[in-house]
Amino acid sequence: MTGEVLALVGATLTLLAAVGVVRFPEVMARMHALTKASTLGVVLVLVGGAVTLHHPNDVTSLLLAAALQVLTMPVGANLLSRATYRAGAEQEPVAK
Amino acid sequence: MTAAAFVVLALAALGFGYRLVAGPTLTDRVLGMDGLLVVGMSAITVRAMQTGEGAFVPVVVVVALVGFISTGVVARFIEGGDQ
């Protein structure tokens, strides 16, 4: 039951990330919404699965996936935002 | 409880799919794709919880790895594509 509640909370956080991705007006704000909310959401879902399932293979796989997500999601978002900012800054210089 | 999680994940997938189709820039499409990968990982996990069968759980690890690699590659493409 604990794992199912965790999964539901994580899915709700992913839905909040989707709402932010749909409604925010600018690309950096959308990236902010997706990265933060969906990182916590998917980690909660994976930990909920690790709590619910019993086989050691499944538990370690889910925890490994959660650790990978925590490690790679901010790095990927940083790469993407830096690339977007540099490309945009070259296309249209910021007015001062 | 898991059925409610599936409904919530389906709504999130609709939002990410909208951004994937309609996003004005390439970065928006990458965001939509990333969100859909997150929804897929969550859905595989919730289904494994529902059935108690962990046969698809290693797919979650593979999707996490491949999603990061694809994001990095597209970021390199965006950064160097216009020069």
Backbone of each chain as nested JSON, in Angstrom:
{
  "chains": [
    {"id": "A", "residues": [
      {"number": 1, "name": "MET", "atoms": {"N": [0.834, -1.214, 0.0], "CA": [0.0, 0.0, 0.0], "C": [0.869, 1.264, 0.0]}},
      {"number": 2, "name": "THR", "atoms": {"N": [1.968, 1.214, 0.773], "CA": [2.88, 2.37, 0.785], "C": [3.445, 2.646, -0.603]}},
      {"number": 3, "name": "GLY", "atoms": {"N": [3.846, 1.571, -1.29], "CA": [4.402, 1.756, -2.617], "C": [3.387, 2.322, -3.596]}},
      {"number": 4, "name": "GLU", "atoms": {"N": [2.119, 1.91, -3.444], "CA": [1.107, 2.422, -4.374], "C": [0.838, 3.9, -4.134]}},
      {"number": 5, "name": "VAL", "atoms": {"N": [0.851, 4.305, -2.865], "CA": [0.672, 5.729, -2.569], "C": [1.845, 6.534, -3.139]}},
      {"number": 6, "name": "LEU", "atoms": {"N": [3.064, 6.007, -2.983], "CA": [4.235, 6.688, -3.551], "C": [4.116, 6.803, -5.062]}},
      {"number": 7, "name": "ALA", "atoms": {"N": [3.651, 5.732, -5.702], "CA": [3.513, 5.767, -7.161], "C": [2.474, 6.788, -7.589]}},
      {"number": 8, "name": "LEU", "atoms": {"N": [1.388, 6.889, -6.829], "CA": [0.354, 7.856, -7.196], "C": [0.862, 9.287, -7.021]}},
      {"number": 9, "name": "VAL", "atoms": {"N": [1.598, 9.529, -5.929], "CA": [2.167, 10.871, -5.731], "C": [3.166, 11.2, -6.835]}},
      {"number": 10, "name": "GLY", "atoms": {"N": [3.987, 10.222, -7.208], "CA": [4.949, 10.457, -8.278], "C": [4.28, 10.721, -9.612]}},
      {"number": 11, "name": "ALA", "atoms": {"N": [3.2, 9.979, -9.902], "CA": [2.475, 10.213, -11.147], "C": [1.837, 11.591, -11.146]}},
      {"number": 12, "name": "THR", "atoms": {"N": [1.367, 12.044, -9.97], "CA": [0.787, 13.381, -9.893], "C": [1.849, 14.453, -10.144]}},
      {"number": 13, "name": "LEU", "atoms": {"N": [3.062, 14.219, -9.628], "CA": [4.136, 15.182, -9.903], "C": [4.477, 15.219, -11.383]}},
      {"number": 14, "name": "THR", "atoms": {"N": [4.442, 14.048, -12.036], "CA": [4.692, 14.03, -13.481], "C": [3.603, 14.785, -14.227]}},
      {"number": 15, "name": "LEU", "atoms": {"N": [2.359, 14.66, -13.748], "CA": [1.267, 15.415, -14.373], "C": [1.473, 16.916, -14.178]}},
      {"number": 16, "name": "LEU", "atoms": {"N": [1.948, 17.323, -12.999], "CA": [2.234, 18.741, -12.78], "C": [3.335, 19.222, -13.721]}},
      {"number": 17, "name": "ALA", "atoms": {"N": [4.349, 18.376, -13.948], "CA": [5.386, 18.735, -14.906], "C": [4.794, 18.908, -16.296]}},
      {"number": 18, "name": "ALA", "atoms": {"N": [3.849, 18.03, -16.662], "CA": [3.231, 18.148, -17.984], "C": [2.422, 19.437, -18.09]}},
      {"number": 19, "name": "VAL", "atoms": {"N": [1.728, 19.806, -17.006], "CA": [0.968, 21.063, -17.023], "C": [1.907, 22.249, -17.2]}},
      {"number": 20, "name": "GLY", "atoms": {"N": [3.043, 22.204, -16.501], "CA": [4.005, 23.277, -16.665], "C": [4.59, 23.318, -18.066]}},
      {"number": 21, "name": "VAL", "atoms": {"N": [4.859, 22.144, -18.649], "CA": [5.418, 22.09, -19.997], "C": [4.416, 22.625, -21.013]}},
      {"number": 22, "name": "VAL", "atoms": {"N": [3.129, 22.397, -20.774], "CA": [2.133, 22.892, -21.721], "C": [1.915, 24.392, -21.549]}},
      {"number": 23, "name": "ARG", "atoms": {"N": [1.887, 24.889, -20.324], "CA": [1.372, 26.233, -20.096], "C": [2.422, 27.318, -19.958]}},
      {"number": 24, "name": "PHE", "atoms": {"N": [3.666, 26.978, -19.61], "CA": [4.657, 28.042, -19.411], "C": [4.989, 28.707, -20.733]}},
      {"number": 25, "name": "PRO", "atoms": {"N": [5.267, 30.011, -20.713], "CA": [5.332, 30.754, -21.974], "C": [6.673, 30.681, -22.695]}},
      {"number": 26, "name": "GLU", "atoms": {"N": [7.732, 30.193, -22.037], "CA": [9.059, 30.326, -22.646], "C": [9.795, 29.009, -22.482]}},
      {"number": 27, "name": "VAL", "atoms": {"N": [10.78, 28.78, -23.344], "CA": [11.382, 27.439, -23.401], "C": [12.178, 27.125, -22.146]}},
      {"number": 28, "name": "MET", "atoms": {"N": [12.858, 28.114, -21.566], "CA": [13.629, 27.841, -20.344], "C": [12.697, 27.53, -19.177]}},
      {"number": 29, "name": "ALA", "atoms": {"N": [11.57, 28.236, -19.092], "CA": [10.617, 27.958, -18.02], "C": [10.033, 26.562, -18.174]}},
      {"number": 30, "name": "ARG", "atoms": {"N": [9.782, 26.156, -19.418], "CA": [9.247, 24.808, -19.642], "C": [10.268, 23.75, -19.241]}},
      {"number": 31, "name": "MET", "atoms": {"N": [11.548, 24.022, -19.552], "CA": [12.581, 23.057, -19.174], "C": [12.705, 22.955, -17.661]}},
      {"number": 32, "name": "HIS", "atoms": {"N": [12.581, 24.085, -16.987], "CA": [12.601, 24.107, -15.525], "C": [11.486, 23.228, -14.959]}},
      {"number": 33, "name": "ALA", "atoms": {"N": [10.282, 23.403, -15.476], "CA": [9.153, 22.621, -14.97], "C": [9.383, 21.133, -15.19]}},
      {"number": 34, "name": "LEU", "atoms": {"N": [9.8, 20.769, -16.391], "CA": [9.975, 19.343, -16.686], "C": [11.064, 18.726, -15.824]}},
      {"number": 35, "name": "THR", "atoms": {"N": [12.217, 19.395, -15.726], "CA": [13.356, 18.755, -15.068], "C": [13.094, 18.53, -13.582]}},
      {"number": 36, "name": "LYS", "atoms": {"N": [12.662, 19.572, -12.883], "CA": [12.545, 19.426, -11.431], "C": [11.392, 18.511, -11.061]}},
      {"number": 37, "name": "ALA", "atoms": {"N": [10.203, 18.793, -11.581], "CA": [9.041, 18.015, -11.139], "C": [9.126, 16.565, -11.569]}},
      {"number": 38, "name": "SER", "atoms": {"N": [9.575, 16.329, -12.809], "CA": [9.526, 14.939, -13.259], "C": [10.691, 14.124, -12.692]}},
      {"number": 39, "name": "THR", "atoms": {"N": [11.788, 14.773, -12.287], "CA": [12.831, 14.003, -11.598], "C": [12.299, 13.437, -10.292]}},
      {"number": 40, "name": "LEU", "atoms": {"N": [11.702, 14.296, -9.474], "CA": [11.163, 13.799, -8.206], "C": [10.028, 12.805, -8.452]}},
      {"number": 41, "name": "GLY", "atoms": {"N": [9.208, 13.075, -9.471], "CA": [8.076, 12.182, -9.725], "C": [8.52, 10.787, -10.103]}},
      {"number": 42, "name": "VAL", "atoms": {"N": [9.471, 10.685, -11.023], "CA": [9.874, 9.347, -11.465], "C": [10.645, 8.628, -10.366]}},
      {"number": 43, "name": "VAL", "atoms": {"N": [11.397, 9.374, -9.559], "CA": [12.095, 8.718, -8.447], "C": [11.09, 8.179, -7.433]}},
      {"number": 44, "name": "LEU", "atoms": {"N": [10.027, 8.936, -7.166], "CA": [9.004, 8.426, -6.242], "C": [8.342, 7.177, -6.788]}},
      {"number": 45, "name": "VAL", "atoms": {"N": [8.024, 7.173, -8.096], "CA": [7.391, 5.983, -8.674], "C": [8.319, 4.774, -8.587]}},
      {"number": 46, "name": "LEU", "atoms": {"N": [9.604, 4.99, -8.891], "CA": [10.543, 3.861, -8.871], "C": [10.758, 3.346, -7.458]}},
      {"number": 47, "name": "VAL", "atoms": {"N": [10.831, 4.237, -6.482], "CA": [10.982, 3.784, -5.092], "C": [9.71, 3.055, -4.635]}},
      {"number": 48, "name": "GLY", "atoms": {"N": [8.563, 3.546, -5.087], "CA": [7.332, 2.826, -4.773], "C": [7.332, 1.419, -5.348]}},
      {"number": 49, "name": "GLY", "atoms": {"N": [7.832, 1.277, -6.575], "CA": [7.94, -0.064, -7.149], "C": [8.917, -0.934, -6.393]}},
      {"number": 50, "name": "ALA", "atoms": {"N": [10.029, -0.341, -5.939], "CA": [11.007, -1.109, -5.17], "C": [10.442, -1.534, -3.826]}},
      {"number": 51, "name": "VAL", "atoms": {"N": [9.537, -0.719, -3.269], "CA": [8.901, -1.109, -2.009], "C": [7.905, -2.244, -2.24]}},
      {"number": 52, "name": "THR", "atoms": {"N": [7.176, -2.169, -3.364], "CA": [6.103, -3.132, -3.585], "C": [6.626, -4.495, -4.034]}},
      {"number": 53, "name": "LEU", "atoms": {"N": [7.561, -4.482, -5.022], "CA": [8.038, -5.765, -5.55], "C": [8.97, -6.435, -4.543]}},
      {"number": 54, "name": "HIS", "atoms": {"N": [9.11, -7.747, -4.678], "CA": [9.828, -8.5, -3.657], "C": [11.114, -9.137, -4.159]}},
      {"number": 55, "name": "HIS", "atoms": {"N": [11.176, -9.461, -5.443], "CA": [12.366, -10.144, -5.949], "C": [13.567, -9.193, -5.893]}},
      {"number": 56, "name": "PRO", "atoms": {"N": [14.732, -9.67, -5.435], "CA": [15.899, -8.771, -5.328], "C": [16.341, -8.192, -6.662]}},
      {"number": 57, "name": "ASN", "atoms": {"N": [16.161, -8.958, -7.75], "CA": [16.5, -8.413, -9.067], "C": [15.704, -7.161, -9.368]}},
      {"number": 58, "name": "ASP", "atoms": {"N": [14.39, -7.227, -9.121], "CA": [13.531, -6.088, -9.428], "C": [13.865, -4.886, -8.55]}},
      {"number": 59, "name": "VAL", "atoms": {"N": [14.09, -5.161, -7.257], "CA": [14.352, -4.06, -6.321], "C": [15.644, -3.339, -6.693]}},
      {"number": 60, "name": "THR", "atoms": {"N": [16.713, -4.1, -6.962], "CA": [17.979, -3.441, -7.294], "C": [17.908, -2.741, -8.645]}},
      {"number": 61, "name": "SER", "atoms": {"N": [17.18, -3.325, -9.604], "CA": [17.044, -2.66, -10.901], "C": [16.316, -1.332, -10.762]}},
      {"number": 62, "name": "LEU", "atoms": {"N": [15.247, -1.313, -9.97], "CA": [14.488, -0.068, -9.818], "C": [15.305, 0.983, -9.075]}},
      {"number": 63, "name": "LEU", "atoms": {"N": [16.046, 0.567, -8.057], "CA": [16.868, 1.545, -7.34], "C": [18.001, 2.059, -8.218]}},
      {"number": 64, "name": "LEU", "atoms": {"N": [18.573, 1.172, -9.063], "CA": [19.607, 1.624, -10.01], "C": [19.025, 2.628, -10.993]}},
      {"number": 65, "name": "ALA", "atoms": {"N": [17.813, 2.352, -11.478], "CA": [17.186, 3.289, -12.409], "C": [16.918, 4.625, -11.735]}},
      {"number": 66, "name": "ALA", "atoms": {"N": [16.515, 4.605, -10.463], "CA": [16.274, 5.858, -9.748], "C": [17.564, 6.642, -9.574]}},
      {"number": 67, "name": "ALA", "atoms": {"N": [18.643, 5.939, -9.211], "CA": [19.924, 6.624, -9.043], "C": [20.404, 7.208, -10.37]}},
      {"number": 68, "name": "LEU", "atoms": {"N": [20.247, 6.446, -11.46], "CA": [20.641, 6.951, -12.781], "C": [19.836, 8.189, -13.14]}},
      {"number": 69, "name": "GLN", "atoms": {"N": [18.552, 8.175, -12.819], "CA": [17.71, 9.312, -13.164], "C": [18.14, 10.555, -12.391]}},
      {"number": 70, "name": "VAL", "atoms": {"N": [18.42, 10.366, -11.097], "CA": [18.862, 11.513, -10.291], "C": [20.188, 12.057, -10.808]}},
      {"number": 71, "name": "LEU", "atoms": {"N": [21.078, 11.144, -11.254], "CA": [22.386, 11.608, -11.715], "C": [22.316, 12.257, -13.091]}},
      {"number": 72, "name": "THR", "atoms": {"N": [21.518, 11.71, -13.999], "CA": [21.594, 12.158, -15.387], "C": [20.591, 13.246, -15.751]}},
      {"number": 73, "name": "MET", "atoms": {"N": [19.506, 13.368, -15.035], "CA": [18.487, 14.353, -15.449], "C": [18.992, 15.795, -15.335]}},
      {"number": 74, "name": "PRO", "atoms": {"N": [19.639, 16.2, -14.212], "CA": [20.165, 17.574, -14.168], "C": [21.283, 17.808, -15.184]}},
      {"number": 75, "name": "VAL", "atoms": {"N": [22.124, 16.792, -15.42], "CA": [23.22, 16.97, -16.37], "C": [22.659, 17.16, -17.782]}},
      {"number": 76, "name": "GLY", "atoms": {"N": [21.68, 16.336, -18.146], "CA": [21.064, 16.473, -19.459], "C": [20.373, 17.804, -19.63]}},
      {"number": 77, "name": "ALA", "atoms": {"N": [19.683, 18.265, -18.577], "CA": [18.999, 19.551, -18.662], "C": [19.996, 20.686, -18.779]}},
      {"number": 78, "name": "ASN", "atoms": {"N": [21.146, 20.545, -18.091], "CA": [22.169, 21.578, -18.184], "C": [22.747, 21.646, -19.594]}},
      {"number": 79, "name": "LEU", "atoms": {"N": [23.048, 20.466, -20.177], "CA": [23.545, 20.445, -21.559], "C": [22.556, 21.102, -22.505]}},
      {"number": 80, "name": "LEU", "atoms": {"N": [21.279, 20.737, -22.352], "CA": [20.259, 21.214, -23.283], "C": [20.021, 22.712, -23.126]}},
      {"number": 81, "name": "SER", "atoms": {"N": [20.002, 23.185, -21.87], "CA": [19.733, 24.609, -21.676], "C": [20.915, 25.458, -22.14]}},
      {"number": 82, "name": "ARG", "atoms": {"N": [22.132, 24.956, -21.916], "CA": [23.292, 25.722, -22.382], "C": [23.325, 25.798, -23.902]}},
      {"number": 83, "name": "ALA", "atoms": {"N": [23.027, 24.658, -24.544], "CA": [23.007, 24.659, -26.006], "C": [21.921, 25.584, -26.539]}},
      {"number": 84, "name": "THR", "atoms": {"N": [20.748, 25.543, -25.909], "CA": [19.654, 26.404, -26.362], "C": [20.002, 27.87, -26.175]}},
      {"number": 85, "name": "TYR", "atoms": {"N": [20.612, 28.184, -25.019], "CA": [20.946, 29.583, -24.744], "C": [21.994, 30.093, -25.721]}},
      {"number": 86, "name": "ARG", "atoms": {"N": [23.017, 29.265, -25.981], "CA": [24.064, 29.724, -26.904], "C": [23.526, 29.882, -28.312]}},
      {"number": 87, "name": "ALA", "atoms": {"N": [22.73, 28.926, -28.768], "CA": [22.169, 29.038, -30.121], "C": [21.27, 30.261, -30.226]}},
      {"number": 88, "name": "GLY", "atoms": {"N": [20.443, 30.487, -29.182], "CA": [19.548, 31.636, -29.215], "C": [20.304, 32.942, -29.134]}},
      {"number": 89, "name": "ALA", "atoms": {"N": [21.387, 32.964, -28.332], "CA": [22.155, 34.197, -28.197], "C": [22.86, 34.548, -29.495]}},
      {"number": 90, "name": "GLU", "atoms": {"N": [23.203, 33.506, -30.291], "CA": [23.839, 33.835, -31.567], "C": [22.807, 34.279, -32.591]}},
      {"number": 91, "name": "GLN", "atoms": {"N": [21.603, 33.729, -32.493], "CA": [20.6, 34.107, -33.487], "C": [20.104, 35.534, -33.263]}},
      {"number": 92, "name": "GLU", "atoms": {"N": [19.737, 35.855, -32.036], "CA": [19.224, 37.194, -31.772], "C": [19.906, 37.736, -30.522]}},
      {"number": 93, "name": "PRO", "atoms": {"N": [20.824, 38.691, -30.668], "CA": [21.535, 39.218, -29.516], "C": [20.595, 39.939, -28.553]}},
      {"number": 94, "name": "VAL", "atoms": {"N": [20.918, 39.792, -27.269], "CA": [20.056, 40.375, -26.244], "C": [20.213, 41.889, -26.243]}},
      {"number": 95, "name": "ALA", "atoms": {"N": [19.1, 42.606, -26.301], "CA": [19.138, 44.068, -26.282], "C": [19.374, 44.557, -24.855]}},
      {"number": 96, "name": "LYS", "atoms": {"N": [20.231, 45.573, -24.74], "CA": [20.516, 46.107, -23.4], "C": [20.009, 47.534, -23.289]}}
    ]},
    {"id": "B", "residues": [
      {"number": 1, "name": "MET", "atoms": {"N": [-5.762, 1.933, -6.797], "CA": [-4.698, 2.932, -6.658], "C": [-3.803, 2.961, -7.892]}},
      {"number": 2, "name": "THR", "atoms": {"N": [-3.398, 1.788, -8.382], "CA": [-2.552, 1.781, -9.579], "C": [-3.328, 2.23, -10.812]}},
      {"number": 3, "name": "ALA", "atoms": {"N": [-4.646, 1.952, -10.842], "CA": [-5.446, 2.425, -11.976], "C": [-5.494, 3.944, -11.991]}},
      {"number": 4, "name": "ALA", "atoms": {"N": [-5.611, 4.567, -10.819], "CA": [-5.584, 6.03, -10.747], "C": [-4.237, 6.562, -11.219]}},
      {"number": 5, "name": "ALA", "atoms": {"N": [-3.167, 5.874, -10.851], "CA": [-1.837, 6.301, -11.318], "C": [-1.751, 6.213, -12.835]}},
      {"number": 6, "name": "PHE", "atoms": {"N": [-2.37, 5.17, -13.42], "CA": [-2.361, 5.056, -14.887], "C": [-3.114, 6.208, -15.541]}},
      {"number": 7, "name": "VAL", "atoms": {"N": [-4.258, 6.587, -14.952], "CA": [-5.028, 7.703, -15.519], "C": [-4.22, 8.997, -15.462]}},
      {"number": 8, "name": "VAL", "atoms": {"N": [-3.571, 9.237, -14.315], "CA": [-2.772, 10.461, -14.167], "C": [-1.62, 10.465, -15.159]}},
      {"number": 9, "name": "LEU", "atoms": {"N": [-0.98, 9.301, -15.344], "CA": [0.13, 9.223, -16.294], "C": [-0.349, 9.435, -17.725]}},
      {"number": 10, "name": "ALA", "atoms": {"N": [-1.558, 8.965, -18.04], "CA": [-2.079, 9.177, -19.396], "C": [-2.334, 10.653, -19.653]}},
      {"number": 11, "name": "LEU", "atoms": {"N": [-2.853, 11.37, -18.645], "CA": [-3.054, 12.812, -18.814], "C": [-1.719, 13.531, -19.009]}},
      {"number": 12, "name": "ALA", "atoms": {"N": [-0.708, 13.125, -18.234], "CA": [0.619, 13.723, -18.401], "C": [1.165, 13.435, -19.792]}},
      {"number": 13, "name": "ALA", "atoms": {"N": [0.927, 12.225, -20.302], "CA": [1.407, 11.888, -21.643], "C": [0.722, 12.747, -22.699]}},
      {"number": 14, "name": "LEU", "atoms": {"N": [-0.556, 13.089, -22.477], "CA": [-1.237, 13.99, -23.417], "C": [-0.548, 15.355, -23.446]}},
      {"number": 15, "name": "GLY", "atoms": {"N": [-0.215, 15.882, -22.273], "CA": [0.448, 17.183, -22.229], "C": [1.805, 17.158, -22.914]}},
      {"number": 16, "name": "PHE", "atoms": {"N": [2.606, 16.133, -22.615], "CA": [3.93, 16.041, -23.243], "C": [3.806, 15.819, -24.746]}},
      {"number": 17, "name": "GLY", "atoms": {"N": [2.802, 15.047, -25.163], "CA": [2.602, 14.822, -26.592], "C": [2.223, 16.1, -27.318]}},
      {"number": 18, "name": "TYR", "atoms": {"N": [1.413, 16.93, -26.644], "CA": [1.077, 18.227, -27.252], "C": [2.337, 19.062, -27.459]}},
      {"number": 19, "name": "ARG", "atoms": {"N": [3.217, 19.08, -26.436], "CA": [4.426, 19.892, -26.569], "C": [5.37, 19.287, -27.616]}},
      {"number": 20, "name": "LEU", "atoms": {"N": [5.343, 17.962, -27.755], "CA": [6.192, 17.309, -28.758], "C": [5.73, 17.658, -30.166]}},
      {"number": 21, "name": "VAL", "atoms": {"N": [4.414, 17.735, -30.379], "CA": [3.914, 18.015, -31.723], "C": [3.971, 19.507, -32.025]}},
      {"number": 22, "name": "ALA", "atoms": {"N": [3.58, 20.346, -31.054], "CA": [3.363, 21.755, -31.336], "C": [4.496, 22.652, -30.878]}},
      {"number": 23, "name": "GLY", "atoms": {"N": [5.55, 22.089, -30.25], "CA": [6.589, 22.947, -29.703], "C": [7.241, 23.809, -30.754]}},
      {"number": 24, "name": "PRO", "atoms": {"N": [7.379, 25.1, -30.49], "CA": [7.909, 25.959, -31.552], "C": [9.393, 25.721, -31.84]}},
      {"number": 25, "name": "THR", "atoms": {"N": [10.174, 25.323, -30.854], "CA": [11.602, 25.11, -31.106], "C": [11.945, 23.633, -30.972]}},
      {"number": 26, "name": "LEU", "atoms": {"N": [13.16, 23.313, -31.412], "CA": [13.629, 21.923, -31.294], "C": [13.773, 21.524, -29.827]}},
      {"number": 27, "name": "THR", "atoms": {"N": [14.15, 22.476, -28.976], "CA": [14.285, 22.175, -27.551], "C": [12.949, 21.745, -26.947]}},
      {"number": 28, "name": "ASP", "atoms": {"N": [11.856, 22.38, -27.401], "CA": [10.546, 21.976, -26.897], "C": [10.215, 20.546, -27.282]}},
      {"number": 29, "name": "ARG", "atoms": {"N": [10.604, 20.172, -28.49], "CA": [10.333, 18.777, -28.89], "C": [11.162, 17.81, -28.071]}},
      {"number": 30, "name": "VAL", "atoms": {"N": [12.413, 18.183, -27.765], "CA": [13.22, 17.321, -26.893], "C": [12.58, 17.208, -25.516]}},
      {"number": 31, "name": "LEU", "atoms": {"N": [12.027, 18.322, -25.025], "CA": [11.359, 18.28, -23.724], "C": [10.166, 17.335, -23.755]}},
      {"number": 32, "name": "GLY", "atoms": {"N": [9.378, 17.412, -24.825], "CA": [8.238, 16.509, -24.925], "C": [8.657, 15.053, -24.978]}},
      {"number": 33, "name": "MET", "atoms": {"N": [9.731, 14.791, -25.725], "CA": [10.222, 13.412, -25.821], "C": [10.731, 12.92, -24.461]}},
      {"number": 34, "name": "ASP", "atoms": {"N": [11.436, 13.803, -23.744], "CA": [11.947, 13.444, -22.418], "C": [10.801, 13.14, -21.465]}},
      {"number": 35, "name": "GLY", "atoms": {"N": [9.788, 13.979, -21.52], "CA": [8.632, 13.743, -20.648], "C": [7.921, 12.445, -20.976]}},
      {"number": 36, "name": "LEU", "atoms": {"N": [7.831, 12.127, -22.276], "CA": [7.196, 10.86, -22.651], "C": [8.025, 9.676, -22.177]}},
      {"number": 37, "name": "LEU", "atoms": {"N": [9.364, 9.82, -22.188], "CA": [10.198, 8.736, -21.652], "C": [9.956, 8.552, -20.161]}},
      {"number": 38, "name": "VAL", "atoms": {"N": [9.821, 9.671, -19.443], "CA": [9.55, 9.584, -18.003], "C": [8.205, 8.897, -17.754]}},
      {"number": 39, "name": "VAL", "atoms": {"N": [7.207, 9.277, -18.574], "CA": [5.887, 8.652, -18.42], "C": [5.962, 7.151, -18.715]}},
      {"number": 40, "name": "GLY", "atoms": {"N": [6.762, 6.789, -19.732], "CA": [6.892, 5.369, -20.049], "C": [7.557, 4.579, -18.939]}},
      {"number": 41, "name": "MET", "atoms": {"N": [8.64, 5.152, -18.37], "CA": [9.291, 4.466, -17.246], "C": [8.325, 4.293, -16.09]}},
      {"number": 42, "name": "SER", "atoms": {"N": [7.577, 5.36, -15.78], "CA": [6.627, 5.267, -14.668], "C": [5.542, 4.243, -14.968]}},
      {"number": 43, "name": "ALA", "atoms": {"N": [5.08, 4.203, -16.217], "CA": [4.005, 3.258, -16.551], "C": [4.486, 1.818, -16.459]}},
      {"number": 44, "name": "ILE", "atoms": {"N": [5.725, 1.554, -16.906], "CA": [6.255, 0.186, -16.777], "C": [6.343, -0.215, -15.313]}},
      {"number": 45, "name": "THR", "atoms": {"N": [6.808, 0.719, -14.472], "CA": [6.932, 0.408, -13.043], "C": [5.566, 0.166, -12.405]}},
      {"number": 46, "name": "VAL", "atoms": {"N": [4.583, 1.012, -12.751], "CA": [3.254, 0.854, -12.152], "C": [2.618, -0.456, -12.61]}},
      {"number": 47, "name": "ARG", "atoms": {"N": [2.851, -0.82, -13.863], "CA": [2.307, -2.093, -14.347], "C": [2.974, -3.276, -13.619]}},
      {"number": 48, "name": "ALA", "atoms": {"N": [4.295, -3.169, -13.378], "CA": [4.966, -4.232, -12.633], "C": [4.426, -4.331, -11.214]}},
      {"number": 49, "name": "MET", "atoms": {"N": [4.079, -3.162, -10.614], "CA": [3.484, -3.204, -9.283], "C": [2.107, -3.845, -9.32]}},
      {"number": 50, "name": "GLN", "atoms": {"N": [1.363, -3.561, -10.393], "CA": [-0.01, -4.073, -10.497], "C": [-0.026, -5.599, -10.61]}},
      {"number": 51, "name": "THR", "atoms": {"N": [0.875, -6.127, -11.439], "CA": [0.851, -7.56, -11.676], "C": [1.775, -8.33, -10.737]}},
      {"number": 52, "name": "GLY", "atoms": {"N": [2.712, -7.636, -10.068], "CA": [3.69, -8.334, -9.253], "C": [4.724, -9.087, -10.065]}},
      {"number": 53, "name": "GLU", "atoms": {"N": [4.782, -8.795, -11.363], "CA": [5.68, -9.497, -12.281], "C": [6.748, -8.515, -12.759]}},
      {"number": 54, "name": "GLY", "atoms": {"N": [8.015, -8.788, -12.45], "CA": [9.067, -7.818, -12.741], "C": [9.843, -8.084, -14.0]}},
      {"number": 55, "name": "ALA", "atoms": {"N": [9.212, -8.703, -15.006], "CA": [9.963, -9.092, -16.195], "C": [10.418, -7.883, -17.003]}},
      {"number": 56, "name": "PHE", "atoms": {"N": [9.661, -6.765, -16.945], "CA": [9.989, -5.599, -17.761], "C": [10.793, -4.553, -17.007]}},
      {"number": 57, "name": "VAL", "atoms": {"N": [11.171, -4.848, -15.775], "CA": [11.853, -3.838, -14.966], "C": [13.227, -3.446, -15.536]}},
      {"number": 58, "name": "PRO", "atoms": {"N": [14.02, -4.366, -16.108], "CA": [15.293, -3.914, -16.701], "C": [15.11, -2.925, -17.836]}},
      {"number": 59, "name": "VAL", "atoms": {"N": [13.946, -2.925, -18.478], "CA": [13.701, -1.943, -19.535], "C": [13.76, -0.524, -18.97]}},
      {"number": 60, "name": "VAL", "atoms": {"N": [13.355, -0.372, -17.706], "CA": [13.379, 0.956, -17.088], "C": [14.812, 1.486, -17.008]}},
      {"number": 61, "name": "VAL", "atoms": {"N": [15.739, 0.607, -16.645], "CA": [17.146, 1.02, -16.565], "C": [17.655, 1.417, -17.946]}},
      {"number": 62, "name": "VAL", "atoms": {"N": [17.318, 0.611, -18.949], "CA": [17.788, 0.899, -20.31], "C": [17.205, 2.213, -20.809]}},
      {"number": 63, "name": "VAL", "atoms": {"N": [15.931, 2.467, -20.515], "CA": [15.306, 3.712, -20.963], "C": [15.955, 4.912, -20.283]}},
      {"number": 64, "name": "ALA", "atoms": {"N": [16.307, 4.776, -19.008], "CA": [16.991, 5.88, -18.319], "C": [18.321, 6.197, -18.988]}},
      {"number": 65, "name": "LEU", "atoms": {"N": [19.105, 5.164, -19.309], "CA": [20.401, 5.396, -19.963], "C": [20.234, 6.006, -21.343]}},
      {"number": 66, "name": "VAL", "atoms": {"N": [19.364, 5.417, -22.151], "CA": [19.221, 5.862, -23.538], "C": [18.635, 7.272, -23.598]}},
      {"number": 67, "name": "GLY", "atoms": {"N": [17.746, 7.607, -22.658], "CA": [17.177, 8.948, -22.642], "C": [18.237, 10.001, -22.386]}},
      {"number": 68, "name": "PHE", "atoms": {"N": [19.16, 9.709, -21.485], "CA": [20.224, 10.688, -21.23], "C": [21.116, 10.845, -22.443]}},
      {"number": 69, "name": "ILE", "atoms": {"N": [21.467, 9.732, -23.091], "CA": [22.348, 9.816, -24.263], "C": [21.679, 10.603, -25.38]}},
      {"number": 70, "name": "SER", "atoms": {"N": [20.387, 10.368, -25.601], "CA": [19.701, 11.079, -26.682], "C": [19.611, 12.568, -26.376]}},
      {"number": 71, "name": "THR", "atoms": {"N": [19.369, 12.918, -25.11], "CA": [19.318, 14.337, -24.763], "C": [20.668, 15.012, -25.012]}},
      {"number": 72, "name": "GLY", "atoms": {"N": [21.753, 14.34, -24.62], "CA": [23.067, 14.915, -24.84], "C": [23.395, 15.084, -26.309]}},
      {"number": 73, "name": "VAL", "atoms": {"N": [23.015, 14.108, -27.116], "CA": [23.316, 14.189, -28.549], "C": [22.536, 15.319, -29.204]}},
      {"number": 74, "name": "VAL", "atoms": {"N": [21.264, 15.459, -28.841], "CA": [20.473, 16.536, -29.433], "C": [20.974, 17.895, -28.951]}},
      {"number": 75, "name": "ALA", "atoms": {"N": [21.459, 17.958, -27.697], "CA": [22.02, 19.22, -27.211], "C": [23.254, 19.604, -28.024]}},
      {"number": 76, "name": "ARG", "atoms": {"N": [24.109, 18.626, -28.324], "CA": [25.265, 18.92, -29.174], "C": [24.828, 19.384, -30.561]}},
      {"number": 77, "name": "PHE", "atoms": {"N": [23.764, 18.757, -31.071], "CA": [23.266, 19.156, -32.396], "C": [22.748, 20.587, -32.371]}},
      {"number": 78, "name": "ILE", "atoms": {"N": [22.011, 20.954, -31.318], "CA": [21.478, 22.314, -31.244], "C": [22.61, 23.325, -31.138]}},
      {"number": 79, "name": "GLU", "atoms": {"N": [23.615, 22.985, -30.343], "CA": [24.693, 23.944, -30.111], "C": [25.522, 24.162, -31.364]}},
      {"number": 80, "name": "GLY", "atoms": {"N": [25.782, 23.097, -32.117], "CA": [26.664, 23.243, -33.249], "C": [25.968, 23.273, -34.598]}},
      {"number": 81, "name": "GLY", "atoms": {"N": [24.642, 23.155, -34.597], "CA": [23.953, 22.994, -35.861], "C": [23.868, 24.265, -36.678]}},
      {"number": 82, "name": "ASP", "atoms": {"N": [23.883, 25.426, -35.992], "CA": [23.649, 26.664, -36.71], "C": [24.944, 27.329, -37.16]}},
      {"number": 83, "name": "GLN", "atoms": {"N": [26.078, 26.755, -36.785], "CA": [27.328, 27.464, -37.053], "C": [27.924, 27.055, -38.391]}}
    ]}
  ]
}
